């Protein structure tokens, strides 16, 4: 039963590839007409978005006296601003008021670390 299912799936894959190849050969016929349609749709959408951005800018400017920029910061500006954040860590990070004494262990010359490795 499993063999029949695998064979059926392989046949479907072969048929799918054949349809995909046939569609790729026909793309030269439909691409010029579709690209013109896509271009006009993008222009209409971009004009609508420009109008919305202008409307929002006017609404925001009416509340304050200074103009509001709709330009997004570039990637480099965003990275520099995130790295130059004045308080990137908590105030308790690296607290210098608590002083702890640490014990310093001296090396024991009687033991050889290689001997303990070789014995294992």
The first five atom37 places (N, CA, C, CB, O) and aatype in JSON, in Angstrom:
{
  "aatype": [20, 20, 20, 20, 20, 20, 20, 20, 20, 20, 20, 20, 20, 20, 20, 20, 20, 20, 20, 20, 20, 20, 20, 20, 20, 20, 20, 20, 20, 20, 20, 20, 20, 20, 20, 20, 20, 20, 20, 20, 20, 20, 20, 20, 20, 20, 20, 20, 20, 20, 20, 20, 20, 20, 20, 20, 20, 20, 20, 20, 20, 20, 20, 20, 20, 20, 20, 20, 20, 20, 20, 20, 20, 20, 20, 20, 20, 20, 20, 20, 20, 20, 20, 20, 20, 20, 20, 20, 20, 20, 20, 20, 20, 20, 20, 20, 20, 20, 20, 20, 20, 20, 20, 20, 20, 20, 20, 20, 20, 20, 20, 20, 20, 20, 20, 20, 20, 20, 20, 20],
  "atom_mask": [
    [1, 1, 1, 1, 1],
    [1, 1, 1, 1, 1],
    [1, 1, 1, 1, 1],
    [1, 1, 1, 1, 1],
    [1, 1, 1, 1, 1],
    [1, 1, 1, 1, 1],
    [1, 1, 1, 1, 1],
    [1, 1, 1, 1, 1],
    [1, 1, 1, 1, 1],
    [1, 1, 1, 1, 1],
    [1, 1, 1, 1, 1],
    [1, 1, 1, 1, 1],
    [1, 1, 1, 1, 1],
    [1, 1, 1, 1, 1],
    [1, 1, 1, 1, 1],
    [1, 1, 1, 1, 1],
    [1, 1, 1, 1, 1],
    [1, 1, 1, 1, 1],
    [1, 1, 1, 1, 1],
    [1, 1, 1, 1, 1],
    [1, 1, 1, 1, 1],
    [1, 1, 1, 1, 1],
    [1, 1, 1, 1, 1],
    [1, 1, 1, 1, 1],
    [1, 1, 1, 1, 1],
    [1, 1, 1, 1, 1],
    [1, 1, 1, 1, 1],
    [1, 1, 1, 1, 1],
    [1, 1, 1, 1, 1],
    [1, 1, 1, 1, 1],
    [1, 1, 1, 1, 1],
    [1, 1, 1, 1, 1],
    [1, 1, 1, 1, 1],
    [1, 1, 1, 1, 1],
    [1, 1, 1, 1, 1],
    [1, 1, 1, 1, 1],
    [1, 1, 1, 1, 1],
    [1, 1, 1, 1, 1],
    [1, 1, 1, 1, 1],
    [1, 1, 1, 1, 1],
    [1, 1, 1, 1, 1],
    [1, 1, 1, 1, 1],
    [1, 1, 1, 1, 1],
    [1, 1, 1, 1, 1],
    [1, 1, 1, 1, 1],
    [1, 1, 1, 1, 1],
    [1, 1, 1, 1, 1],
    [1, 1, 1, 1, 1],
    [1, 1, 1, 1, 1],
    [1, 1, 1, 1, 1],
    [1, 1, 1, 1, 1],
    [1, 1, 1, 1, 1],
    [1, 1, 1, 1, 1],
    [1, 1, 1, 1, 1],
    [1, 1, 1, 1, 1],
    [1, 1, 1, 1, 1],
    [1, 1, 1, 1, 1],
    [1, 1, 1, 1, 1],
    [1, 1, 1, 1, 1],
    [1, 1, 1, 1, 1],
    [1, 1, 1, 1, 1],
    [1, 1, 1, 1, 1],
    [1, 1, 1, 1, 1],
    [1, 1, 1, 1, 1],
    [1, 1, 1, 1, 1],
    [1, 1, 1, 1, 1],
    [1, 1, 1, 1, 1],
    [1, 1, 1, 1, 1],
    [1, 1, 1, 1, 1],
    [1, 1, 1, 1, 1],
    [1, 1, 1, 1, 1],
    [1, 1, 1, 1, 1],
    [1, 1, 1, 1, 1],
    [1, 1, 1, 1, 1],
    [1, 1, 1, 1, 1],
    [1, 1, 1, 1, 1],
    [1, 1, 1, 1, 1],
    [1, 1, 1, 1, 1],
    [1, 1, 1, 1, 1],
    [1, 1, 1, 1, 1],
    [1, 1, 1, 1, 1],
    [1, 1, 1, 1, 1],
    [1, 1, 1, 1, 1],
    [1, 1, 1, 1, 1],
    [1, 1, 1, 1, 1],
    [1, 1, 1, 1, 1],
    [1, 1, 1, 1, 1],
    [1, 1, 1, 1, 1],
    [1, 1, 1, 1, 1],
    [1, 1, 1, 1, 1],
    [1, 1, 1, 1, 1],
    [1, 1, 1, 1, 1],
    [1, 1, 1, 1, 1],
    [1, 1, 1, 1, 1],
    [1, 1, 1, 1, 1],
    [1, 1, 1, 1, 1],
    [1, 1, 1, 1, 1],
    [1, 1, 1, 1, 1],
    [1, 1, 1, 1, 1],
    [1, 1, 1, 1, 1],
    [1, 1, 1, 1, 1],
    [1, 1, 1, 1, 1],
    [1, 1, 1, 1, 1],
    [1, 1, 1, 1, 1],
    [1, 1, 1, 1, 1],
    [1, 1, 1, 1, 1],
    [1, 1, 1, 1, 1],
    [1, 1, 1, 1, 1],
    [1, 1, 1, 1, 1],
    [1, 1, 1, 1, 1],
    [1, 1, 1, 1, 1],
    [1, 1, 1, 1, 1],
    [1, 1, 1, 1, 1],
    [1, 1, 1, 1, 1],
    [1, 1, 1, 1, 1],
    [1, 1, 1, 1, 1],
    [1, 1, 1, 1, 1],
    [1, 1, 1, 1, 1],
    [1, 1, 1, 1, 1],
    [1, 1, 1, 1, 1]
  ],
  "atom_positions": [
    [[0.82, -1.19, 0.0], [0.0, 0.0, 0.0], [0.87, 1.26, 0.0], [-0.94, 0.0, 1.21], [0.58, 2.23, -0.69]],
    [[1.94, 1.21, 0.79], [2.85, 2.35, 0.86], [3.54, 2.57, -0.48], [3.89, 2.13, 1.97], [3.77, 3.7, -0.89]],
    [[3.86, 1.47, -1.16], [4.5, 1.59, -2.48], [3.58, 2.27, -3.47], [4.91, 0.2, -3.0], [4.05, 3.06, -4.3]],
    [[2.28, 1.99, -3.41], [1.33, 2.63, -4.32], [1.21, 4.13, -4.03], [-0.05, 1.95, -4.21], [1.09, 4.95, -4.95]],
    [[1.23, 4.47, -2.76], [1.15, 5.88, -2.4], [2.39, 6.64, -2.87], [0.98, 6.04, -0.89], [2.28, 7.76, -3.37]],
    [[3.55, 6.05, -2.72], [4.79, 6.68, -3.18], [4.79, 6.83, -4.69], [6.02, 5.86, -2.73], [5.18, 7.88, -5.2]],
    [[4.35, 5.81, -5.4], [4.28, 5.88, -6.86], [3.29, 6.96, -7.3], [3.88, 4.5, -7.45], [3.56, 7.69, -8.26]],
    [[2.16, 7.06, -6.62], [1.17, 8.08, -6.95], [1.73, 9.49, -6.73], [-0.11, 7.89, -6.12], [1.52, 10.39, -7.53]],
    [[2.46, 9.66, -5.62], [3.06, 10.97, -5.33], [4.11, 11.32, -6.38], [3.68, 10.97, -3.93], [4.2, 12.47, -6.79]],
    [[4.9, 10.34, -6.81], [5.91, 10.6, -7.84], [5.27, 10.96, -9.17], [6.8, 9.38, -8.01], [5.77, 11.83, -9.89]],
    [[4.17, 10.31, -9.51], [3.46, 10.64, -10.76], [2.91, 12.06, -10.69], [2.31, 9.63, -11.03], [2.98, 12.8, -11.67]],
    [[2.37, 12.44, -9.54], [1.88, 13.81, -9.38], [3.01, 14.83, -9.49], [1.16, 13.96, -8.02], [2.83, 15.9, -10.06]],
    [[4.17, 14.5, -8.95], [5.32, 15.39, -9.07], [5.76, 15.55, -10.52], [6.48, 14.88, -8.22], [6.08, 16.65, -10.96]],
    [[5.78, 14.45, -11.25], [6.17, 14.52, -12.66], [5.17, 15.36, -13.45], [6.27, 13.11, -13.25], [5.58, 16.17, -14.28]],
    [[3.89, 15.16, -13.21], [2.87, 15.95, -13.9], [2.97, 17.44, -13.52], [1.46, 15.41, -13.58], [2.79, 18.31, -14.37]],
    [[3.24, 17.7, -12.27], [3.4, 19.09, -11.83], [4.58, 19.77, -12.51], [3.58, 19.15, -10.32], [4.49, 20.93, -12.91]],
    [[5.68, 19.04, -12.63], [6.84, 19.59, -13.32], [6.55, 19.84, -14.79], [8.04, 18.66, -13.17], [6.98, 20.84, -15.35]],
    [[5.82, 18.93, -15.42], [5.48, 19.11, -16.83], [4.62, 20.36, -17.02], [4.73, 17.87, -17.38], [4.84, 21.13, -17.96]],
    [[3.65, 20.58, -16.14], [2.82, 21.78, -16.22], [3.63, 23.05, -15.97], [1.66, 21.7, -15.22], [3.4, 24.08, -16.6]],
    [[4.57, 22.97, -15.06], [5.42, 24.12, -14.76], [6.31, 24.47, -15.96], [6.28, 23.84, -13.53], [6.47, 25.64, -16.28]],
    [[6.87, 23.46, -16.6], [7.72, 23.7, -17.77], [6.89, 24.28, -18.91], [8.41, 22.39, -18.22], [7.34, 25.2, -19.59]],
    [[5.69, 23.76, -19.12], [4.83, 24.28, -20.18], [4.46, 25.74, -19.9], [3.56, 23.43, -20.32], [4.42, 26.56, -20.82]],
    [[4.2, 26.06, -18.65], [3.9, 27.44, -18.29], [5.08, 28.37, -18.49], [3.44, 27.51, -16.86], [4.92, 29.53, -18.87]],
    [[6.29, 27.85, -18.24], [7.48, 28.68, -18.45], [7.7, 28.97, -19.93], [8.72, 27.98, -17.87], [8.17, 30.06, -20.27]],
    [[7.36, 28.04, -20.8], [7.5, 28.29, -22.23], [6.47, 29.31, -22.73], [7.36, 27.0, -23.01], [6.74, 30.03, -23.69]],
    [[5.32, 29.38, -22.1], [4.27, 30.31, -22.53], [4.39, 31.68, -21.86], [2.91, 29.73, -22.23], [3.61, 32.58, -22.16]],
    [[5.35, 31.85, -20.97], [5.45, 33.12, -20.25], [5.86, 34.26, -21.18], [6.45, 33.0, -19.1], [5.54, 35.42, -20.91]],
    [[6.56, 33.97, -22.27], [6.97, 35.02, -23.21], [5.77, 35.67, -23.87], [7.9, 34.45, -24.27], [5.83, 36.85, -24.23]],
    [[4.68, 34.93, -24.04], [3.49, 35.49, -24.68], [2.71, 36.41, -23.74], [2.58, 34.37, -25.17], [2.19, 37.44, -24.16]],
    [[2.62, 36.04, -22.48], [1.79, 36.8, -21.55], [2.54, 37.86, -20.78], [1.14, 35.86, -20.59], [1.92, 38.75, -20.2]],
    [[3.85, 37.81, -20.76], [4.63, 38.74, -19.94], [4.48, 40.19, -20.37], [6.08, 38.35, -19.98], [4.3, 41.04, -19.5]],
    [[4.55, 40.55, -21.66], [4.43, 41.98, -22.02], [3.08, 42.59, -21.64], [4.65, 42.15, -23.51], [3.03, 43.72, -21.17]],
    [[2.01, 41.86, -21.83], [0.7, 42.43, -21.49], [0.51, 42.51, -19.98], [-0.42, 41.58, -22.11], [-0.05, 43.49, -19.47]],
    [[0.97, 41.5, -19.27], [0.82, 41.5, -17.81], [1.72, 42.54, -17.16], [1.14, 40.11, -17.24], [1.33, 43.16, -16.17]],
    [[2.91, 42.75, -17.71], [3.81, 43.73, -17.1], [3.24, 45.14, -17.24], [5.2, 43.66, -17.74], [3.41, 45.96, -16.34]],
    [[2.57, 45.43, -18.36], [1.92, 46.73, -18.51], [0.81, 46.91, -17.5], [1.38, 46.89, -19.92], [0.64, 47.99, -16.94]],
    [[0.04, 45.86, -17.28], [-1.05, 45.91, -16.3], [-0.49, 46.11, -14.88], [-1.89, 44.62, -16.36], [-1.03, 46.89, -14.1]],
    [[0.58, 45.4, -14.58], [1.19, 45.52, -13.24], [1.74, 46.92, -13.04], [2.31, 44.46, -13.06], [1.62, 47.49, -11.95]],
    [[2.35, 47.48, -14.07], [2.91, 48.83, -13.96], [1.82, 49.86, -13.68], [3.65, 49.2, -15.24], [2.0, 50.74, -12.83]],
    [[0.69, 49.76, -14.37], [-0.39, 50.72, -14.12], [-0.98, 50.55, -12.72], [-1.5, 50.56, -15.17], [-1.34, 51.54, -12.08]],
    [[-1.07, 49.32, -12.26], [-1.58, 49.09, -10.9], [-0.63, 49.66, -9.85], [-1.79, 47.58, -10.66], [-1.08, 50.24, -8.86]],
    [[0.66, 49.48, -10.06], [1.64, 50.01, -9.1], [1.59, 51.53, -9.08], [3.07, 49.53, -9.44], [1.67, 52.14, -8.01]],
    [[1.44, 52.15, -10.25], [1.35, 53.62, -10.3], [0.11, 54.1, -9.56], [1.32, 54.11, -11.75], [0.17, 55.09, -8.83]],
    [[-1.01, 53.41, -9.74], [-2.23, 53.86, -9.06], [-2.12, 53.67, -7.55], [-3.45, 53.09, -9.58], [-2.58, 54.52, -6.78]],
    [[-1.52, 52.58, -7.12], [-1.35, 52.35, -5.68], [-0.38, 53.36, -5.09], [-0.85, 50.91, -5.42], [-0.6, 53.87, -4.0]],
    [[0.71, 53.66, -5.81], [1.67, 54.62, -5.28], [1.07, 56.02, -5.21], [2.93, 54.64, -6.14], [1.39, 56.78, -4.29]],
    [[0.22, 56.38, -6.16], [-0.42, 57.69, -6.08], [-1.38, 57.76, -4.9], [-1.16, 58.01, -7.39], [-1.47, 58.79, -4.23]],
    [[-2.09, 56.69, -4.64], [-2.99, 56.66, -3.48], [-2.19, 56.75, -2.18], [-3.86, 55.38, -3.49], [-2.59, 57.46, -1.25]],
    [[-1.08, 56.04, -2.11], [-0.25, 56.1, -0.9], [0.36, 57.48, -0.71], [0.86, 55.04, -0.97], [0.47, 57.95, 0.42]],
    [[0.74, 58.13, -1.79], [1.25, 59.51, -1.69], [0.19, 60.45, -1.15], [1.75, 60.0, -3.04], [0.48, 61.31, -0.32]],
    [[-1.04, 60.29, -1.62], [-2.12, 61.13, -1.13], [-2.4, 60.89, 0.35], [-3.38, 60.89, -1.94], [-2.65, 61.83, 1.09]],
    [[-2.36, 59.65, 0.77], [-2.57, 59.33, 2.18], [-1.45, 59.91, 3.03], [-2.66, 57.8, 2.39], [-1.7, 60.45, 4.11]],
    [[-0.2, 59.8, 2.55], [0.92, 60.36, 3.3], [0.81, 61.87, 3.4], [2.25, 59.97, 2.64], [1.08, 62.44, 4.46]],
    [[0.41, 62.54, 2.32], [0.22, 63.99, 2.37], [-0.89, 64.37, 3.35], [-0.1, 64.53, 0.99], [-0.76, 65.35, 4.09]],
    [[-1.97, 63.61, 3.34], [-3.09, 63.88, 4.25], [-2.65, 63.72, 5.71], [-4.27, 62.95, 3.95], [-2.97, 64.56, 6.55]],
    [[-1.91, 62.64, 6.0], [-1.43, 62.43, 7.37], [-0.45, 63.52, 7.78], [-0.77, 61.05, 7.5], [-0.46, 63.97, 8.92]],
    [[0.39, 63.94, 6.85], [1.34, 65.0, 7.16], [0.63, 66.31, 7.46], [2.32, 65.2, 6.0], [1.02, 67.04, 8.37]],
    [[-0.42, 66.61, 6.71], [-1.2, 67.82, 6.98], [-1.91, 67.73, 8.32], [-2.22, 68.06, 5.86], [-1.98, 68.72, 9.06]],
    [[-2.44, 66.56, 8.64], [-3.12, 66.4, 9.93], [-2.15, 66.55, 11.09], [-3.81, 65.04, 10.01], [-2.48, 67.17, 12.11]],
    [[-0.97, 66.0, 10.96], [0.01, 66.1, 12.03], [0.57, 67.51, 12.12], [1.14, 65.11, 11.81], [0.89, 67.97, 13.22]],
    [[0.7, 68.21, 11.01], [1.21, 69.58, 11.03], [0.2, 70.55, 11.63], [1.58, 70.04, 9.64], [0.59, 71.57, 12.19]],
    [[-1.06, 70.24, 11.52], [-2.08, 71.14, 12.08], [-2.01, 71.15, 13.6], [-3.48, 70.72, 11.62], [-2.39, 72.15, 14.22]],
    [[-1.56, 70.08, 14.22], [-1.46, 70.01, 15.68], [-0.2, 70.64, 16.22], [-1.53, 68.58, 16.13], [-0.2, 71.1, 17.36]],
    [[0.86, 70.69, 15.45], [2.12, 71.26, 15.91], [2.6, 72.29, 14.91], [3.19, 70.15, 16.13], [2.18, 72.29, 13.75]],
    [[3.48, 73.17, 15.35], [3.96, 74.24, 14.49], [5.08, 73.84, 13.56], [4.41, 75.37, 15.32], [5.36, 74.56, 12.61]],
    [[5.73, 72.7, 13.79], [6.86, 72.32, 12.95], [6.44, 71.21, 11.98], [8.06, 71.86, 13.81], [5.55, 70.42, 12.3]],
    [[7.06, 71.15, 10.82], [6.71, 70.11, 9.85], [7.2, 68.74, 10.3], [7.3, 70.44, 8.47], [8.25, 68.6, 10.94]],
    [[6.42, 67.73, 9.96], [6.75, 66.35, 10.32], [7.29, 65.65, 9.1], [5.52, 65.6, 10.9], [6.66, 65.68, 8.04]],
    [[8.43, 65.02, 9.23], [9.04, 64.32, 8.1], [8.47, 62.91, 8.02], [10.59, 64.29, 8.24], [8.36, 62.21, 9.03]],
    [[8.11, 62.5, 6.8], [7.6, 61.14, 6.61], [8.69, 60.2, 6.14], [6.46, 61.14, 5.61], [8.43, 59.04, 5.86]],
    [[9.92, 60.7, 6.06], [11.01, 59.88, 5.58], [11.49, 58.95, 6.69], [12.17, 60.75, 5.07], [11.72, 59.38, 7.82]],
    [[11.65, 57.69, 6.35], [12.13, 56.7, 7.31], [13.65, 56.79, 7.4], [11.69, 55.27, 6.9], [14.3, 57.11, 6.41]],
    [[14.23, 56.51, 8.57], [15.69, 56.52, 8.67], [16.29, 55.36, 7.88], [16.14, 56.45, 10.14], [15.67, 54.31, 7.73]],
    [[17.47, 55.58, 7.38], [18.13, 54.51, 6.64], [18.58, 53.42, 7.6], [19.34, 55.06, 5.83], [18.52, 53.59, 8.82]],
    [[19.02, 52.32, 7.05], [19.45, 51.19, 7.88], [20.65, 51.58, 8.72], [19.79, 49.96, 7.0], [20.75, 51.21, 9.89]],
    [[21.57, 52.32, 8.12], [22.78, 52.72, 8.85], [22.41, 53.64, 10.0], [23.79, 53.41, 7.91], [22.94, 53.5, 11.1]],
    [[21.5, 54.59, 9.76], [21.07, 55.48, 10.84], [20.4, 54.72, 11.97], [20.12, 56.54, 10.3], [20.63, 55.01, 13.14]],
    [[19.56, 53.74, 11.62], [18.89, 52.96, 12.65], [19.89, 52.15, 13.48], [17.86, 52.02, 12.01], [19.75, 52.06, 14.69]],
    [[20.9, 51.56, 12.82], [21.91, 50.8, 13.55], [22.74, 51.7, 14.46], [22.83, 50.06, 12.58], [23.0, 51.35, 15.61]],
    [[23.15, 52.87, 13.94], [23.95, 53.78, 14.76], [23.14, 54.25, 15.95], [24.43, 54.98, 13.92], [23.66, 54.32, 17.07]],
    [[21.86, 54.58, 15.74], [21.03, 55.03, 16.86], [20.84, 53.93, 17.9], [19.69, 55.5, 16.35], [20.79, 54.22, 19.09]],
    [[20.72, 52.68, 17.45], [20.53, 51.6, 18.42], [21.81, 51.32, 19.2], [20.06, 50.33, 17.71], [21.74, 50.96, 20.37]],
    [[22.98, 51.47, 18.55], [24.24, 51.23, 19.26], [24.62, 52.39, 20.17], [25.35, 50.98, 18.26], [25.31, 52.19, 21.17]],
    [[24.19, 53.59, 19.83], [24.55, 54.75, 20.63], [23.46, 55.13, 21.63], [24.83, 55.92, 19.72], [23.41, 56.27, 22.1]],
    [[22.61, 54.19, 21.95], [21.57, 54.43, 22.94], [22.25, 54.78, 24.27], [20.64, 53.19, 23.09], [23.14, 54.05, 24.69]],
    [[21.85, 55.86, 24.94], [22.57, 56.28, 26.14], [22.48, 55.28, 27.29], [22.06, 57.61, 26.59], [23.42, 55.2, 28.08]],
    [[21.4, 54.53, 27.42], [21.28, 53.57, 28.5], [20.92, 52.2, 27.93], [20.21, 54.02, 29.53], [19.77, 51.78, 28.04]],
    [[21.88, 51.49, 27.32], [21.55, 50.19, 26.76], [21.36, 49.1, 27.8], [22.61, 49.79, 25.8], [20.78, 48.05, 27.49]],
    [[21.86, 49.32, 29.04], [21.76, 48.28, 30.07], [21.06, 48.85, 31.3], [23.16, 47.74, 30.45], [20.88, 50.06, 31.43]],
    [[20.69, 47.97, 32.19], [20.06, 48.38, 33.43], [21.05, 49.17, 34.28], [19.53, 47.17, 34.2], [22.26, 49.07, 34.12]],
    [[20.49, 49.95, 35.19], [21.36, 50.73, 36.08], [22.11, 49.83, 37.06], [20.54, 51.76, 36.85], [23.17, 50.22, 37.56]],
    [[21.59, 48.64, 37.33], [22.23, 47.74, 38.29], [23.34, 46.9, 37.66], [21.19, 46.83, 38.91], [24.06, 46.19, 38.36]],
    [[23.47, 46.99, 36.35], [24.49, 46.19, 35.67], [25.87, 46.74, 36.02], [24.26, 46.19, 34.13], [26.13, 47.93, 35.86]],
    [[26.74, 45.88, 36.49], [28.1, 46.3, 36.84], [28.12, 47.2, 38.06], [28.75, 47.01, 35.67], [28.83, 48.2, 38.08]],
    [[27.35, 46.85, 39.07], [27.27, 47.67, 40.27], [28.63, 47.71, 40.95], [26.19, 47.12, 41.23], [29.2, 46.67, 41.28]],
    [[29.15, 48.9, 41.15], [30.49, 49.04, 41.73], [30.44, 49.31, 43.23], [31.24, 50.17, 41.04], [31.49, 49.38, 43.86]],
    [[29.27, 49.44, 43.81], [29.19, 49.73, 45.23], [29.44, 48.49, 46.08], [27.84, 50.33, 45.57], [29.94, 48.6, 47.2]],
    [[29.09, 47.33, 45.57], [29.33, 46.1, 46.33], [30.76, 45.63, 46.07], [28.3, 44.99, 45.94], [31.14, 45.37, 44.93]],
    [[31.52, 45.54, 47.1], [32.89, 45.06, 46.98], [32.96, 43.66, 47.58], [33.9, 46.03, 47.67], [32.67, 43.46, 48.76]],
    [[33.35, 42.7, 46.78], [33.51, 41.34, 47.27], [34.99, 40.98, 47.21], [32.64, 40.34, 46.45], [35.7, 41.34, 46.27]],
    [[35.43, 40.27, 48.22], [36.82, 39.81, 48.22], [36.87, 38.42, 47.62], [37.42, 39.82, 49.65], [36.06, 37.55, 47.94]],
    [[37.82, 38.24, 46.78], [38.01, 36.97, 46.12], [39.27, 36.31, 46.67], [38.1, 37.14, 44.58], [40.26, 36.98, 46.96]],
    [[39.19, 35.01, 46.82], [40.37, 34.29, 47.3], [41.23, 33.91, 46.11], [39.96, 33.02, 48.11], [40.73, 33.5, 45.07]],
    [[42.52, 34.06, 46.29], [43.47, 33.72, 45.23], [44.13, 32.41, 45.62], [44.54, 34.86, 45.03], [44.74, 32.29, 46.69]],
    [[44.0, 31.43, 44.76], [44.59, 30.12, 45.02], [45.96, 30.06, 44.37], [43.68, 28.98, 44.49], [46.14, 30.46, 43.22]],
    [[46.9, 29.57, 45.12], [48.25, 29.44, 44.57], [48.38, 28.08, 43.9], [49.34, 29.62, 45.67], [47.67, 27.13, 44.24]],
    [[49.29, 28.01, 42.96], [49.51, 26.75, 42.24], [50.22, 25.76, 43.14], [50.34, 26.99, 40.95], [51.12, 26.13, 43.9]],
    [[49.82, 24.49, 43.07], [50.43, 23.43, 43.86], [51.53, 22.78, 43.01], [49.36, 22.37, 44.32], [51.22, 22.08, 42.05]],
    [[52.79, 23.0, 43.35], [53.88, 22.48, 42.5], [54.05, 20.96, 42.6], [55.18, 23.15, 42.87], [54.77, 20.37, 41.79]],
    [[53.42, 20.31, 43.58], [53.63, 18.88, 43.75], [52.79, 18.05, 42.78], [53.3, 18.47, 45.17], [53.13, 16.89, 42.53]],
    [[51.72, 18.61, 42.24], [50.89, 17.84, 41.31], [51.18, 18.28, 39.88], [49.38, 18.03, 41.64], [51.43, 19.46, 39.61]],
    [[51.15, 17.33, 39.0], [51.37, 17.59, 37.59], [50.04, 17.34, 36.87], [52.52, 16.68, 37.0], [49.5, 16.24, 36.96]],
    [[49.51, 18.32, 36.16], [48.23, 18.12, 35.5], [48.28, 17.04, 34.42], [47.75, 19.41, 34.89], [47.27, 16.41, 34.13]],
    [[49.43, 16.82, 33.82], [49.55, 15.79, 32.79], [49.41, 14.38, 33.38], [50.88, 15.93, 32.07], [48.9, 13.47, 32.72]],
    [[49.87, 14.2, 34.62], [49.76, 12.89, 35.25], [48.31, 12.54, 35.5], [50.55, 12.85, 36.55], [47.91, 11.39, 35.33]],
    [[47.49, 13.51, 35.9], [46.08, 13.22, 36.17], [45.35, 12.9, 34.86], [45.41, 14.42, 36.89], [44.42, 12.1, 34.87]],
    [[45.74, 13.51, 33.75], [45.12, 13.21, 32.46], [45.54, 11.82, 31.99], [45.5, 14.27, 31.39], [44.72, 11.07, 31.47]],
    [[46.81, 11.48, 32.16], [47.32, 10.19, 31.69], [46.76, 9.03, 32.51], [48.84, 10.19, 31.74], [46.64, 7.91, 32.0]],
    [[46.44, 9.27, 33.76], [45.93, 8.2, 34.6], [44.49, 7.84, 34.24], [46.01, 8.58, 36.06], [44.05, 6.73, 34.52]],
    [[43.77, 8.75, 33.63], [42.38, 8.47, 33.23], [42.42, 7.7, 31.96], [41.54, 9.76, 33.07], [41.37, 7.35, 31.42]]
  ]
}
